[in-house]
Amino acid sequence: MLKASNKTGLVFFPAFDWAIDPTHPEREERLLYTQDQVIEEGVFDISGIIEYKPELITTRDIRRAHFCVPDEKSITTESHLISAGGAKAIANAVLNKEVKNGFALVRPPGHHSMRVSHGGRGFCHINIEAIMVEYIRSHFGLKKIAVIDTDCHHGDGTNDIFWHDPDVLFISLHQDGRTLYPGTGFTGELGGPNARGSNLNIPLPPGTSTEGYLYVIKNCVLPVLEEFKPDLIVNSAGQDNHYTDPLTNMNFSAQGYAMLTSLLKPDIAVLEGGYSIEGALPYVNLGIILAMAGIDYSGVVEPDYDPEQLKQSVSITDKIKKTTDIVNNYWKGRNELRQKAGTPGNFEIRHREIFYDTDNIFERQKEKIRICRDCGGCFEIDSSASTGNHILGVHIPINACKTCIEEGYRLFDQADKSKFDQIILQDRTKDIYEIK
Amino acid sequence: MIIGIDVGGTHTDAVLLSSSGIEKKIKEATDSTDLFHTILSCFKKLLEGVDPKKIKRIVISTTLTTNAIVQQDMNPVGMVVSAGPGINPEFFRTGDHYYCVSGSINHRGREKAPVNEMEIEDIAKKMKKAGIEYVGVVSKFCVRNPSHEIVIKRILNKHFKKVFLGHHVSGNLNFPRRIATTHLNAAVFSLHKSFFEAIKDSLMQMGLSIPIHILKADGGTMSLESSMLFPGQTVLSGPAASIMGAIPYAPKKQDAIVLDIGGTTTDIAFLVNKTPLLEPMGIQRGRYKSLIRSLQTDSKGIGGDSVVRIKDKELVIGPDRKGPAMAFGGPEPTPTDALVVLGLMPDGNKENAVKGIHQIALELGISDAEAADKIFKKCCSIILKKTFEMIDKINSQPVYTVHEFLEGYKISPRKILLLGGPAPYFAKKIEELYHIKTIAVPESSVANAIGAALARTTCEISLNADTEQGIVTAHEEDFAEPISKTYSEDDLIETAHALLKEKALHSGADPDNIDDVEVVEFQKFNIVRNFSPKGKIFRTKMQIKPGLINGFETILPHP
């Protein structure tokens, strides 16, 4: 009889009645064929695979990871709350040790949503992994978490949320930003002054195949994880690196995804993008599920799979090796980079402009972070958007030192109410969210 | 008049119903080595002094196939399985003659790799040499496109007595279950056929020439003729018969629990507005999982004859049965003995019952009456605990749309209906302990036979339309028709309804009892490729729900 060697939890929430709009890639049909494949294969009947019902996340859950403007309700639909709730349900199952690992096959995705969210960008409104990670830290007290984003697009939202956090290792493998949305995620983007090197970006050239992906996993991601020693590994399992994906230009395969999953051994995988809904998703998702459950996946091959045709060129292989070396060097030098980043006690200012392609919103940010050697550092974000909304968000990290807590409260108390629609304090040490 | 017979593991119950009520009721011991005689003897007793011409309907529920499975007394079956990409089909091996062959159909029903006819011919030779007479053919995604199964059958047909195809089993996806179900149908076919042909002949000799209906696991009936193709559907019809027998006493527009307390086990089921809940995918019992439509029932190894013992100073009841209660000559104390000791049950030898319970009382250091009460309470709490676990499980079943997630129905039972021998004694205690209105179904010892007698024909249709590929199909019914791009959901529902009625009548339904139609599932998707709409996919499942035939509920006794 077929039995999973790892007890694996699954949340399957295809949101068959929700779409951004009728012909948008993020539409009702997206997981239909995946569902057909998974059900036809009898996956939910396999002993050791347990299907969970998603939960509904609360405003409180969102407020650990985001400043939603004007508020949570205005920028989310029920579908977002259930999708994030799917990840939360898996987190509960894994952290309560009901299962060894789990996969949330949910939509809509979330990894382009940043800490401040004025609406939809890159098909995402709220960041489902970040909300889950913050939930886990608050409820289960885990300290070090690694988020490995294997979606073909740079996980710029997750990158932004954990930018200043030395306790969350974020690694994104993606198609080179010069050739694909969102246009970021270069090797030099390493995280804020207090967290340099805990954000690693690995841009890959178009045409990267299974060989290239697995090279990066083996030669960069796994050694870094080995050293970081996370309490939990999360995989943002986007599936748009597939050779049939209509939005990207990579040559990854179902077998490759399954092998990647076996190597990475994520505790929790969360579905992100992936828009080759007929040719890729049914096989890739099946491959990932079997790999997580420790079941033979050698038969999970796309009907038209031809490894010879998908082989990557020597020049691509060289480029990938070079990128890997660069990233590894940054990782090795992370402590030095942090030392050089600034004088403790000072504030560093960063200006940014963010475009929300899905909702057509333009946002300007001025971020001010306290340089700190003892924690991630408190910071404030002054954010104004083309919607007319203007807020100030103050963040105190969950592992904040005493000074950063005090400084955070000072920033909040001193902020001038007449200048902003809302001034918000996100104090993660006490798990509170206060608006004045 | 109507005859209903339910052959159970220990007892066979039979009733003769007329428009004025229960005319006759019979309870016989089942001779599991000769079910044929058990059934015939029931018929003879029911028909004594009755004009056979007055009998308008016969429904039989048997354990024939269930026994065959349990005793592994089945025909060897050859299985030809075509999987394509995915989980290794070797995992679903049904026996020695199991062949995985090339060919592949994808989730949209498109052919990805052809059948290798030479390979099939070769396998046919091997199976023939091994003496195989019945073969099952199952291809992955055959419910989207059965052409490979049909091609393979054409090659095999001339070599074997009968070839069973996976796409006829169910419109539902689930390849491993389809393999198991197809195998089961093929494996019990000859047993079922010869048994029921013998029954039919004997009934003819008694002057009963009306069609015979067979009870299925979903609480509905099918004609003897349709049962020949799907004998597996008769598995576990026993629990279904009991649940159907409880329906007349279930509250309208409310949920109810049905507990059938037997000798060894208690079956648990639920009624929502007088309709039993169905298993989402099909019968499953332990490792055995199928696509056989079934009422959602579960059983707990506890009943009136369960052995009561003390283990580590704790009272333990069941799950084994060593014989009847001591009050009825059995070897070990049982919950029934507790009932006798408490004076709740007037039958049986009280002296023997006390003897058994006294042992337990001594070990617990309490009085006989206290021990009996403790056993009785524990019995109730074990049954109810399992029931509440089932409710939680049903209420946490995953859903796949935002709408269902937010509006999803949650069952919250307001009434408990008890069936089986000890039912009348349990009702008061359960109500006292759990504050839920609890009644023993009148005539509870033959309610299962009444349920079988009054069950209507049920069936389900799965219809898929794909306007991009220009086809609407219900492969389970061998139905496929071309459609235009403008095919609408109304067209789909109309087609489904017509197919459903046709199927019901074909399965022996009375035309007056086919109107309780329900759309179980409806889904609509736009197919979009390269940002432009290419067509639509519509899917629906429609059923005639399990329920009772019209006009008989009022004749039954009321509590």
Interface residues (C-beta under 8 A of the other chain):
Chain A: M1 L2 V11 F12 F13 P14 A15 F16 D17 W18 P22 T23 P25 R27 E28 E29 L32 Y33 Q35 D36 Q37 I39 E40 E41 G42 V43 D45 S47 E51 Y52 K53 P54 L56 T77 E78 S79 I82 P246 E278 P282 Y283 L286 L290 I295 D296 S298 G299 V300 V301 E302 P303 D304
Chain B: A83 G84 P85 G86 I87 N88 F91 F92 S104 N106 H107 R108 K112 A113 K140 F141 L173 N174 F175 P176 R177 M281 Q284 R287 K289 S396 Q397 P398 V399 Y400 T401 V402 H403 F405 L406 Q523 F525 N526 I527 V528 N530 F531 S532 P533 I537
